[in-house]
Amino acid sequence: ESTLPNGEPAVVLVERADNGLFATMGGFVDVGETVETAVARELMEETGLELASPPSLLGVWSDPRRDKRRHTVSAVFVAPGKGKIRAR
């Protein structure tokens, strides 16, 4: 979640490199990294936004067919961002 210039909340989507479709941003937690740190890092890497407050857990998904690379567990967080969105 971020804020539009008019102050309204917004959901930020990113364009996936593998298929060109839009999706919520995501990534993996690095070894030795907390989930909270990973959320802040991924938000900055993918959008240029800073984490404005601690993330809240939205849900957990674990369908083994979801990712062709390997079985992954997705923990989805909602968090407000601050700053200007960086276009790629």
N, C-alpha and C positions, 0 to 999 in steps of 0.2 A: 504494500500500500504506500502511496506517496501522495503528494498534494499537487494539484494543477495550479497554474498561475492565479486562478480566480479563488483559490483556497479550498476548493472541493476535493475530497478524497478520491483517489484513483488507484486502480490496479495496474501495475506495470507488467507488460508482456515483453518477451524477448523473442527474436527470430532464431529458430533452431538452425544450427549449422548443417545437421544431417539431412533435414528434409524441407527446410525453408518455411515450415509452419510456425505460427506463433504459439508460445506456451509461457507458463509462469517460469521464472528463472530457477535454476537449481545447480547442484553440484555435489561433490563428495566431501566428506569430513576427512581431513588429513590425519595421519597417524599422530597421536599426541595432542590433537586439537579438540577443544570443546565444541559442542554443537552450536552454542551461542557465538563463538568466535568464527565458526564456519559460515553461519548465516551472515554475519557482518562482512566477512571477506568476500563471499559470493555476491552479495548485494553490491559491494564496491566494484568488484571485477566486472560484473555483467551490466551494471547500470550507471556507475559513477556516483551513486547515492551513498550517504552514510546512514548507519542505523541510528534512528532517533530515540528509541527506547527498546528495552528487552523484547525479544520475539515471543509470541504466544503460539503454542502448539495447536494446529488446526486438526490434524489427523495423521494416521499412519497407514500405509498401504504396502502389501507384500506379495502381490500376485506374481508367482514365479515366471509367468509368461510376459510380464510387462517389459522387461529389458532383455534383448537378445544377447547382450554381452555376457551377462551372468545374473544370477538371482540377486536382486537388490531389495532393500527395505527403504521406502521413502517416508521420511518424517517431514510433513509439510508445516511450515510456520508462517504466521502473519506478523508483519512488523512494519511500523511506519519508517519511511525514509526521509532524509532531509538533504537538501542540496539541489543541484541541477542535474537532470538526466543527461547522460553522455550518449550521444548517438554514435553508432559504429560506422 
